Amino acid sequence: MLLVAIDVVLSKRAQVINPSATLSLTAKAKAMKAEGIDVIGFGAGEPDFDTPQHIKEEAKKALDAGFTKYTPTTGIPELKKAICKKLKDDNGLDYETAQVLLGCGAKHCIYNAIQVLCDEGDEVILPVPYWVSFPEQINVTGATTVLAETKEEGGFKVTPQDLSRLVTPRTKLFILNSPSNPTGCVYSRNELESLAEILVKNGIWVISDEIYENIVYGVEHVGIASLGPEIKDLTIVINGMSKAYSMTGWRMGYAAGDKKVIGAMSNFQDHSTSNPTSFAQKGALAAISGSQESVGQMVAEFRRRRDYIVDRLNKIPGVSCSLPDGAFYVFPNISQLLNKSLDGEAIQTSMRLSELLLDEARVAVLPGTPFGVDQYLRISYAISMDNICTGMDRIEEWAKRIS
């Protein structure tokens, strides 16, 4: 049989998606652990706590009851009603169930929202640093990502002046992530009001990613949609169960907003994933409607870890770290370590520094480059305090070797 070589030509859509800049680093860390090497992993984007028992029990009951078939694409009615109640009670937002969509995680909901809002020629304003998937999801639509640079001394927040300067007639969407991954910054009510005024004036849509809403430390979480009817009409609120209830693998997220946009997202989802997992929805209902005691306990422990890790980082030569107000990440500045020499090698990038930390200190962190800045690292404290202490010891010892 004659074998003919096939020239694989991928779609333009596939070609604009970049591979993860940290994939090789993550794979190497996993391989080292598999070989029995003691690696402390600070890369986790998920709580290290188990899903609360009452949530698991409801999912088990659903399985035992045979609740294993298709549901409506947008989710079961009782869960959508519970989400509407949550949004009313916690955020002061009134939505009908037709304005709510359940997706396979908050990431899925963000993807659907960007897909139905953006076209080629549109511009999307994205604050830097950003969550790694935002620019890739924008690129797929053909829209242009317009980066809004922020400053550490300003809390990594977009100012009204920054936003106004970047708005053009082609601006379609603004991405807001508060509390933020990777910086942990939380926008205040006043800061959001200033941004909302500009967005309303120019008729710009907002995706408000609030997945870390419950994980804040001594500050108020404010959703931008709660600031008035005009900004609410322009906002797609994104949230879910992954972080607050340690349900990352359950893939349960939701979107709430304009009925026409949510309807378009539903149509889009009809032909991709259909409904999120049926019995997982029952667990999500228990999460959002049941006891919230576990959330408070988890946040208290995260706060203890945050305070410790920031204190330790600020004592390491060449490292400085601001205190984040939310999420479970710190974003230390390592610019003073870059271009310095280690064993004759000049460390020029956060990626190379991360590689050396893994190889020599057996600590896995994420470089700042995939988040849009190269002078920082993202370190998660969603790991045990024992591992945090050991990991900080290793980083400090390693950093002292740099001349």
PEFEN-V394612 format. One record per backbone hydrogen bond with DSSP energy under -1.0 kcal/mol. NH is the residue of the N-H (numbers start at 1). CO is the residue of the C=O. E is the energy in kcal/mol with one decimal. If there is no record, write none. Layout:
[[NH & CO & E] [NH & CO & E]]
This chain:
[[15 & 11 & -1.8] [16 & 12 & -1.1] [23 & 20 & -1.1] [26 & 22 & -2.9] [27 & 23 & -2.8] [28 & 24 & -2.2] [29 & 25 & -2.1] [30 & 26 & -2.2] [31 & 27 & -2.3] [32 & 28 & -2.4] [33 & 29 & -2.1] [34 & 30 & -2.3] [35 & 31 & -1.3] [36 & 33 & -1.7] [37 & 32 & -2.5] [39 & 37 & -1.3] [40 & 362 & -2.4] [42 & 364 & -3.3] [56 & 52 & -1.6] [57 & 53 & -2.6] [58 & 54 & -1.3] [59 & 55 & -1.6] [60 & 56 & -2.4] [61 & 57 & -2.5] [62 & 58 & -2.0] [63 & 59 & -2.1] [64 & 60 & -2.8] [65 & 61 & -2.0] [66 & 63 & -1.6] [67 & 62 & -3.1] [68 & 66 & -2.3] [75 & 72 & -1.9] [80 & 76 & -2.0] [81 & 77 & -2.5] [82 & 78 & -1.7] [83 & 79 & -2.2] [84 & 80 & -2.2] [85 & 81 & -2.2] [86 & 82 & -2.4] [87 & 83 & -2.8] [88 & 84 & -1.9] [89 & 85 & -3.2] [90 & 86 & -3.1] [91 & 87 & -1.0] [92 & 88 & -1.1] [93 & 87 & -2.3] [99 & 96 & -1.9] [100 & 97 & -1.6] [101 & 255 & -2.5] [102 & 74 & -2.0] [103 & 253 & -2.8] [105 & 103 & -2.0] [109 & 105 & -1.5] [110 & 106 & -2.5] [111 & 107 & -2.4] [112 & 108 & -2.4] [113 & 109 & -2.4] [114 & 110 & -2.6] [115 & 111 & -2.3] [116 & 112 & -2.0] [117 & 113 & -1.4] [118 & 114 & -2.2] [122 & 119 & -2.0] [123 & 170 & -2.3] [124 & 144 & -2.8] [125 & 173 & -2.7] [126 & 146 & -2.7] [128 & 148 & -2.6] [130 & 371 & -2.1] [134 & 131 & -1.6] [137 & 133 & -2.4] [138 & 134 & -1.9] [139 & 135 & -2.4] [140 & 136 & -1.5] [141 & 138 & -1.2] [142 & 139 & -1.3] [144 & 122 & -3.0] [146 & 124 & -3.3] [148 & 126 & -2.6] [155 & 152 & -2.1] [156 & 151 & -2.7] [163 & 159 & -2.4] [164 & 160 & -2.7] [165 & 161 & -1.9] [166 & 162 & -1.1] [167 & 163 & -1.1] [171 & 168 & -1.8] [172 & 123 & -3.0] [173 & 123 & -1.5] [174 & 205 & -2.3] [175 & 125 & -2.4] [176 & 207 & -2.9] [178 & 209 & -1.1] [180 & 185 & -1.6] [184 & 180 & -1.6] [192 & 188 & -2.2] [193 & 189 & -2.4] [194 & 190 & -1.9] [195 & 191 & -1.6] [196 & 192 & -3.1] [197 & 193 & -1.9] [198 & 194 & -1.0] [199 & 195 & -2.3] [200 & 196 & -2.8] [201 & 197 & -1.9] [202 & 198 & -1.6] [204 & 199 & -2.5] [205 & 172 & -2.1] [206 & 234 & -2.6] [207 & 174 & -2.2] [208 & 236 & -2.3] [209 & 176 & -3.2] [210 & 238 & -2.9] [213 & 210 & -2.0] [215 & 212 & -1.6] [216 & 214 & -1.2] [217 & 325 & -2.4] [226 & 223 & -1.8] [227 & 224 & -1.5] [232 & 228 & -2.1] [233 & 229 & -2.0] [235 & 232 & -1.3] [236 & 206 & -3.0] [237 & 256 & -2.8] [238 & 208 & -2.7] [239 & 254 & -2.4] [241 & 252 & -2.4] [245 & 241 & -1.4] [247 & 242 & -1.5] [250 & 247 & -1.2] [253 & 103 & -1.9] [254 & 239 & -3.2] [255 & 101 & -2.4] [256 & 237 & -2.0] [257 & 99 & -1.9] [262 & 258 & -2.8] [263 & 259 & -2.2] [264 & 260 & -2.0] [265 & 261 & -2.5] [266 & 262 & -2.2] [267 & 263 & -2.2] [268 & 264 & -2.4] [269 & 265 & -2.4] [270 & 266 & -2.2] [272 & 269 & -1.6] [274 & 269 & -2.9] [281 & 277 & -1.3] [283 & 279 & -1.4] [284 & 280 & -2.4] [285 & 281 & -2.1] [286 & 282 & -1.7] [287 & 283 & -2.1] [288 & 284 & -2.5] [289 & 285 & -1.8] [290 & 286 & -1.9] [296 & 292 & -1.5] [297 & 293 & -1.9] [298 & 294 & -2.3] [299 & 295 & -2.5] [300 & 296 & -2.1] [301 & 297 & -1.7] [302 & 298 & -2.5] [303 & 299 & -2.5] [304 & 300 & -1.7] [305 & 301 & -2.2] [306 & 302 & -3.0] [307 & 303 & -2.5] [308 & 304 & -1.7] [309 & 305 & -2.9] [310 & 306 & -2.4] [311 & 307 & -1.7] [312 & 308 & -2.4] [313 & 309 & -2.5] [314 & 310 & -2.1] [315 & 312 & -1.1] [316 & 313 & -1.5] [319 & 316 & -2.0] [320 & 333 & -1.8] [325 & 184 & -1.0] [326 & 184 & -1.5] [327 & 215 & -2.4] [330 & 379 & -2.7] [333 & 320 & -3.2] [334 & 375 & -2.7] [337 & 334 & -1.7] [339 & 347 & -5.2] [340 & 337 & -1.3] [342 & 345 & -2.6] [345 & 342 & -1.8] [347 & 340 & -2.8] [353 & 349 & -2.2] [354 & 350 & -2.3] [355 & 351 & -2.2] [356 & 352 & -2.4] [357 & 353 & -2.3] [358 & 354 & -1.9] [359 & 355 & -2.7] [360 & 356 & -3.0] [361 & 357 & -1.2] [363 & 357 & -1.6] [364 & 40 & -3.0] [366 & 378 & -2.0] [368 & 376 & -1.7] [371 & 368 & -1.6] [372 & 369 & -2.3] [373 & 368 & -1.7] [377 & 332 & -1.6] [378 & 366 & -2.9] [379 & 330 & -2.5] [380 & 42 & -3.2] [381 & 328 & -2.2] [388 & 384 & -2.2] [389 & 385 & -2.7] [390 & 386 & -2.2] [391 & 387 & -2.9] [392 & 388 & -2.7] [393 & 389 & -2.0] [394 & 390 & -2.1] [395 & 391 & -2.4] [396 & 392 & -2.6] [397 & 393 & -2.4] [398 & 394 & -2.3] [399 & 395 & -2.8] [400 & 396 & -1.6] [401 & 398 & -1.5] [402 & 399 & -1.4] [403 & 341 & -1.9]]
